[in-house]
């Protein structure tokens, strides 16, 4: 019974969105487009639930269809369920958002095609279909970004996005071809099985890993190719939600899916630590300098994608998969509720900076709570160096809240309790994710010397950002004032991209 579900349910989920696109385009008049979109998303969610039930109720490592076109293990099943939930929410929001717009039928058609491509991407067991779904999702997104063709800024952003997307497509094609050549199969399950049994990687495997890393970094809008992601705000809000919650995560999924191949090349893993760590730090700092809520969310996505690639580079693939799911849910909610966020920020009252001793005390208290709970979970996957280091970054951010709560004894106790609950939740989620994906992705490994040094630098950098953000240190304040203008403009990397790609010329042509 489970095998039959695994063979049919993933295909059914993707087919629902594709058939919805055809139905809306052909029969979508007189409000039928809304009914078709909702019905298709509900049916797709049901298919995703069936896939998840069959995969998670199977043996450890999940059930896998080796001979079919779909790879229904816990990773694919979980992400297919995520796609189903997001699709239902975003499509329902789109119907109300574009109510009365004569082009809503076209919009829902394009959105359904994008969802069909994403659902196929996360569940396919064939390299060729994965590449086609990757390209198809990018093409559908491009058509959505140009939904308002009369807006010059939308054209500029879409052209930049198209340039980097096509470059990423070329790198993915090259990597996929080399992987198929090296392992003698286009079946992803066969490739992963062969790679997990290989003692080390060959030259062809190493080159293929670098192509995969490049394709993922471009898809995730990592520095310096990030500029288009902060400029696509001319598109309707549901497109921003789909982009930031779904399509931009495809790079992380690609690397998690091919984790058994990726670990054969430690140099590529270290490159991910550098790319992801710097992009995470860059996006976090630039986010704090933005005056636009949506642009700030764009830099937040760059930072979060950097965190995900950093986790992959450190070899904690289950943590990266958990991060992908959590970020998708958070960012979909953030964009769909961005209108309320503007009012919330506008009504926020400024507060005076804390004293330096209070900042140091809050940071030390957050670290002590985190280390204490981590010590209590000794012997679990949550105690691995990479997960502890990533959690330290999380606690550095949480310390900002704890510093604010240190203004009174009562509020400080509440802050400590919240910090303890957040730390415990972090560790338990890591343990749960590792258990669910056991046998699907490689177990965490001890980082090498170079990776360990990079990991320490990343943690120290985010602790420094937390100290600077507190505003308690005069030297940090002066540095913030000098760097503000440059950081608000993303260190001008986007301007250089404009010149290199020629997208600025579209403003004069529009």
C-alpha positions in Angstrom: 0.0 0.0 0.0 2.8 2.4 1.0 4.7 1.6 -2.2 1.6 2.4 -4.4 1.2 5.7 -2.6 4.9 6.5 -3.1 4.6 5.9 -6.8 1.5 7.9 -7.4 1.2 10.7 -4.7 4.2 12.8 -5.7 3.3 12.7 -9.3 -0.3 13.6 -8.4 0.8 16.6 -6.4 2.8 18.2 -9.2 0.1 17.3 -11.7 -2.5 19.1 -9.7 -0.8 22.5 -10.2 0.0 21.8 -13.9 -3.6 20.9 -14.6 -4.8 23.9 -12.6 -2.7 26.1 -14.9 -4.2 24.6 -18.0 -7.7 24.8 -16.5 -7.4 28.4 -15.4 -6.0 29.5 -18.7 -8.7 27.7 -20.7 -11.8 27.9 -18.4 -10.9 30.6 -15.9 -13.4 33.2 -16.7 -16.3 34.4 -14.4 -14.5 33.6 -11.2 -13.7 30.0 -12.1 -10.0 30.8 -11.9 -10.3 31.3 -8.1 -12.3 28.0 -7.6 -9.8 26.1 -9.8 -6.8 27.4 -8.0 -8.2 26.6 -4.5 -9.4 23.2 -5.6 -6.0 22.3 -7.1 -4.1 23.5 -4.1 -6.3 21.4 -1.7 -5.9 18.4 -4.0 -2.1 18.9 -4.1 -1.9 19.3 -0.4 -3.8 16.0 0.0 -1.3 14.3 -2.3 1.6 15.7 -0.3 0.0 14.5 2.9 -0.3 11.0 1.5 3.4 11.1 0.4 4.4 12.2 3.8 2.4 9.5 5.5 3.9 6.8 3.4 7.5 8.1 3.7 7.5 8.8 7.4 5.7 5.6 8.4 8.3 3.5 6.6 11.6 2.1 7.9 14.4 4.4 9.1 15.8 6.4 6.2 12.4 6.5 4.5 10.9 4.6 1.6 12.5 5.2 -1.8 11.2 4.4 -5.2 14.3 3.2 -7.0 12.8 2.4 -10.4 10.3 5.3 -10.7 10.7 8.9 -11.6 10.0 10.1 -8.0 12.2 9.9 -4.9 9.8 9.8 -2.0 12.0 9.8 1.1 11.5 12.0 4.2 13.3 14.9 2.6 11.2 15.0 -0.5 8.0 14.2 1.3 8.6 17.0 3.9 9.4 19.6 1.3 6.5 18.5 -0.9 4.2 19.0 2.2 5.8 22.4 2.6 5.0 23.3 -1.0 1.4 22.2 -0.6 0.9 24.3 2.5 2.5 27.4 1.0 0.6 26.9 -2.3 -2.8 26.9 -0.5 -1.9 30.0 1.5 -0.3 32.0 -1.3 -2.9 31.2 -3.9 -5.8 32.0 -1.5 -4.1 35.3 -0.7 -3.5 36.0 -4.4 -7.2 35.6 -5.2 -8.1 38.4 -2.7 -5.1 40.5 -3.5 -5.9 40.6 -7.2 -9.7 40.7 -6.8 -11.1 42.9 -9.6 -7.8 42.8 -11.6 -8.7 41.8 -15.2 -5.3 39.9 -15.4 -5.9 37.8 -12.3 -6.5 34.8 -14.6 -3.1 35.1 -16.2 -1.4 35.6 -12.8 -2.9 32.5 -11.3 -1.9 30.5 -14.4 1.7 31.6 -14.0 1.7 31.0 -10.3 0.3 27.5 -10.8 3.0 26.7 -13.3 5.7 27.9 -10.9 4.3 25.7 -8.1 4.1 22.7 -10.5 7.8 23.2 -11.3 8.8 23.5 -7.6 6.8 20.4 -6.6 8.5 18.4 -9.4 11.9 19.7 -8.4 11.7 18.5 -4.8 10.3 15.1 -5.6 11.9 13.9 -8.8 14.3 10.9 -9.0 15.8 11.8 -12.4 18.6 14.3 -13.1 17.1 15.4 -16.4 13.7 16.2 -14.8 15.4 18.0 -11.9 17.3 20.2 -14.3 14.1 20.9 -16.4 12.1 21.7 -13.2 14.9 24.0 -12.0 14.8 25.9 -15.3 11.0 25.8 -15.4 10.6 27.3 -12.0 13.0 30.1 -12.9 11.2 30.8 -16.2 7.8 30.9 -14.4 9.2 33.2 -11.8 10.6 35.5 -14.5 7.1 35.8 -16.1 5.7 36.7 -12.6 8.4 39.3 -12.0 7.3 40.9 -15.3 3.6 40.8 -14.5 3.7 44.7 -14.5 5.6 45.3 -17.6 5.1 49.0 -17.5 7.4 49.5 -14.5 11.0 50.1 -15.4 12.4 49.0 -12.1 10.6 45.6 -12.5 12.3 45.2 -15.9 15.7 46.1 -14.5 15.4 43.6 -11.6 14.0 40.9 -13.9 16.9 41.3 -16.4 19.5 41.0 -13.7 17.7 38.0 -12.2 17.5 36.4 -15.7 21.3 36.8 -16.2 22.3 35.1 -12.9 19.6 32.5 -13.4 20.9 31.5 -16.8 24.4 31.4 -15.4 23.2 29.1 -12.6 21.3 26.9 -15.1 24.5 26.5 -17.1 26.4 25.5 -14.0 23.7 23.0 -12.9 23.7 21.5 -16.4 27.5 21.1 -16.3 27.4 19.6 -12.8 24.5 17.2 -13.6 26.3 16.0 -16.8 29.5 15.3 -14.9 27.6 13.5 -12.1 25.8 11.3 -14.6 29.1 10.5 -16.3 30.9 9.7 -13.1 28.2 7.5 -11.6 26.8 6.0 -14.8 23.2 6.8 -14.1 20.6 9.6 -14.3 18.7 8.1 -11.3 19.3 10.3 -8.3 18.7 7.4 -5.9 21.4 5.3 -7.7 23.8 8.2 -7.7 23.4 8.8 -4.0 23.8 5.1 -3.2 27.0 4.9 -5.2 28.4 8.1 -3.7 27.7 7.0 -0.1 29.7 3.9 -0.7 32.6 5.6 -2.4 35.7 6.0 -0.2 36.7 9.4 -1.8 35.9 11.6 -4.7 37.5 11.6 -8.2 38.5 14.7 -10.1 35.3 14.6 -12.1 33.2 14.5 -8.8 35.2 17.4 -7.4 34.6 19.6 -10.5 30.9 18.6 -10.4 30.6 19.6 -6.8 32.0 23.1 -7.6 29.4 23.5 -10.4 26.7 22.5 -7.9 28.0 25.0 -5.3 28.0 27.8 -7.9 24.5 27.0 -9.1 23.2 26.9 -5.5 25.0 30.2 -4.6 23.5 32.0 -7.6 20.0 30.6 -7.0 20.2 31.7 -3.3 21.3 35.2 -4.3 24.5 35.1 -2.4 27.0 38.0 -2.5 27.9 39.5 -5.0 25.0 38.2 -7.1 22.4 39.3 -4.6 21.2 42.7 -6.0 18.3 41.4 -8.0 16.6 39.9 -4.9 16.4 43.3 -3.2 15.0 45.0 -6.3 12.1 42.6 -7.2 9.6 44.5 -5.0 7.7 45.9 -8.0 6.1 42.5 -8.4 2.8 41.6 -6.6 3.3 40.6 -3.0 2.3 36.9 -3.5 5.2 36.6 -6.0 7.6 38.0 -3.3 6.2 35.4 -0.9 6.6 32.5 -3.3 10.1 33.7 -4.3 11.5 34.2 -0.8 9.7 31.2 0.8 10.1 28.8 -2.0 12.1 29.3 -5.2 15.2 31.0 -3.7 15.5 27.9 -1.4 16.0 25.6 -4.4 19.8 26.1 -4.1 19.9 24.8 -0.6 17.6 21.8 -1.5 20.0 20.9 -4.4 23.0 20.7 -2.1 21.1 18.8 0.6 19.7 16.3 -2.0 23.2 15.7 -3.3 24.9 15.7 0.1 26.4 12.3 -0.4 28.2 13.6 -3.5 29.1 16.9 -1.9 30.9 15.4 1.1 33.4 13.8 -1.3 34.9 17.2 -1.9 36.0 18.9 1.3 37.3 21.9 -0.6 33.8 22.6 -2.0 32.4 22.3 1.5 34.9 24.9 2.8 33.9 27.1 -0.1 30.3 26.9 1.0 31.4 28.0 4.5 33.1 31.0 3.1 30.3 32.0 0.7 27.5 31.3 3.2 29.2 32.8 6.2 30.1 36.1 4.5 26.7 36.4 2.8 25.0 35.7 6.1 27.0 38.4 7.9 26.6 40.8 5.0 22.9 40.4 4.7 22.4 40.7 8.5 24.3 44.0 8.7 22.7 45.5 5.5 19.3 44.5 6.7 19.7 46.8 9.8 20.4 49.8 7.6 17.3 49.6 5.4 14.3 52.0 5.6 12.0 49.8 3.4 10.3 46.9 5.0 10.4 44.7 1.8 14.0 45.6 1.0 14.9 44.7 4.6 13.2 41.4 4.2 15.2 40.9 1.0 18.5 41.3 2.8 17.1 39.0 5.5 16.6 36.3 2.9 20.2 36.8 1.6 21.4 36.3 5.2 19.2 33.3 5.9 20.3 31.6 2.6 23.8 32.3 3.7 23.1 30.5 7.0 21.7 27.6 5.2 24.8 27.3 2.9 27.0 27.7 5.9 25.2 24.8 7.6 25.7 22.6 4.5 29.3 23.6 4.3 29.8 22.5 7.9 28.2 19.1 7.1 25.0 19.5 9.2 22.6 18.7 6.4 19.6 17.9 8.7 20.1 21.4 10.3 20.1 23.0 6.9 16.9 21.2 5.9 15.2 22.3 9.2 16.4 25.9 8.5 14.9 25.7 5.0 11.5 24.7 6.2 11.5 27.3 9.1 12.7 30.1 6.8 10.1 29.3 4.2 7.2 29.5 6.7 8.5 32.6 8.3 9.2 34.5 5.1 5.9 33.6 3.6 4.2 35.1 6.6 6.5 38.1 6.7 5.7 39.1 3.1 2.0 38.4 3.2 1.7 40.5 6.4 4.3 43.2 5.3 1.5 45.8 5.3 0.9 45.4 9.0 4.7 45.4 9.6 4.9 48.9 8.2 2.4 50.1 10.8 4.1 48.3 13.6 7.5 49.8 12.8 6.0 53.3 12.5 4.4 53.0 15.9 7.5 51.7 17.6 9.0 54.1 20.2 12.8 54.6 20.2 14.7 53.5 23.2 17.9 54.7 24.7 21.0 52.4 24.3 21.9 50.1 27.2 25.1 50.7 29.2 28.1 48.7 28.2 28.1 46.6 31.4 24.5 45.7 30.8 25.3 44.6 27.3 28.2 42.4 28.4 26.1 41.0 31.2 23.2 40.2 28.9 25.5 38.5 26.4 27.2 36.4 29.1 23.8 35.4 30.5 22.5 34.3 27.1 25.7 32.3 26.5 25.5 30.7 30.0 21.9 29.6 29.5 22.7 28.2 26.0 25.8 26.3 27.2 24.0 24.9 30.2 21.2 23.5 28.2 23.6 22.2 25.6 25.6 20.4 28.3 22.4 18.7 29.5 21.9 17.2 26.0 25.4 15.7 25.9 25.7 12.6 23.7 23.1 13.7 21.1 23.6 15.1 17.6 22.8 18.6 19.1 26.2 18.6 20.8 28.2 18.4 17.6 30.6 21.4 17.1 28.8 22.7 14.1 25.4 22.7 15.6 26.7 24.3 18.8 28.4 27.0 16.8 25.3 27.8 14.8 23.3 27.9 18.0 25.8 30.3 19.4 25.0 32.7 16.5 21.3 32.3 17.3 21.9 33.1 20.9 24.0 36.2 20.0 20.9 37.5 18.3 18.7 36.6 21.2 21.0 38.3 23.6 19.8 41.6 22.1 16.4 40.8 23.5 17.9 39.8 26.8 19.8 43.0 27.0 16.6 45.0 26.6 15.0 42.9 29.3 17.8 43.6 31.8 16.4 47.0 32.7 14.5 45.5 35.6 14.7 42.3 37.8 11.2 41.1 36.7 11.7 41.6 33.0 15.2 40.0 33.2 13.9 36.8 34.8 11.3 36.6 32.0 14.0 37.2 29.5 16.1 34.4 31.0 13.1 32.0 30.8 12.5 32.9 27.2 16.2 32.4 26.4 16.1 29.0 28.1 13.0 28.0 26.2 14.5 29.2 22.9 17.7 27.3 23.5 15.9 24.1 24.4 13.6 24.4 21.4 16.7 24.8 19.2 18.4 21.7 20.4 15.2 19.6 20.4 14.4 20.6 16.8 18.0 19.7 15.8 17.6 16.3 17.4 14.2 15.7 15.7 15.4 16.8 12.3 18.5 14.5 12.5 16.2 11.6 13.5 13.8 12.2 10.7 16.5 12.4 8.1 18.7 9.6 9.4 19.8 7.5 6.5 18.7 10.2 4.0 21.6 12.7 4.5 25.1 12.0 5.8 25.5 12.3 9.6 27.3 15.4 10.9 31.1 15.1 10.7 33.9 16.7 12.8 35.0 19.9 11.0 38.6 20.1 9.8 41.1 22.7 10.9 40.2 25.2 8.2 36.5 24.7 8.7 36.9 25.1 12.4 38.8 28.4 12.0 36.1 29.7 9.7 33.4 28.6 12.1 35.1 30.4 14.9 35.4 33.6 12.8 31.7 33.5 11.8 30.6 33.1 15.5 32.9 35.9 16.6 31.6 38.2 13.8 28.0 37.8 14.8 28.8 38.4 18.5 30.5 41.6 17.4 27.4 42.6 15.4 25.3 42.0 18.5 27.6 44.3 20.5 27.6 47.0 17.8 23.8 46.7 17.4 23.3 47.5 21.1 24.7 51.0 20.6 26.4 51.0 24.0 29.9 51.4 22.8 31.1 54.7 21.4 33.6 53.2 19.1 30.9 51.0 17.6 28.7 54.0 17.3 31.3 55.9 15.3 31.9 52.9 13.1 28.2 52.5 12.5 27.9 56.2 11.4 30.8 55.9 9.0 29.7 52.6 7.5 25.9 53.2 7.4 25.9 54.8 3.9 28.0 52.1 2.4 26.1 49.2 4.0 22.7 50.7 3.1 23.9 50.5 -0.5 25.1 46.9 -0.2 28.7 47.9 -0.5 27.9 48.9 -4.1 28.2 45.3 -5.4 24.7 45.7 -7.0 25.8 48.9 -8.8 28.8 47.0 -10.3 26.4 44.3 -11.5 24.3 47.0 -13.1 27.2 48.2 -15.1 28.5 44.8 -16.0 25.1 43.4 -17.1 23.9 46.7 -18.6 20.6 46.7 -16.9 20.7 50.4 -16.2 20.2 51.1 -19.9 16.7 49.6 -19.6 15.7 52.7 -17.5 16.3 54.9 -20.5 14.6 52.5 -22.9 11.5 52.0 -20.8 
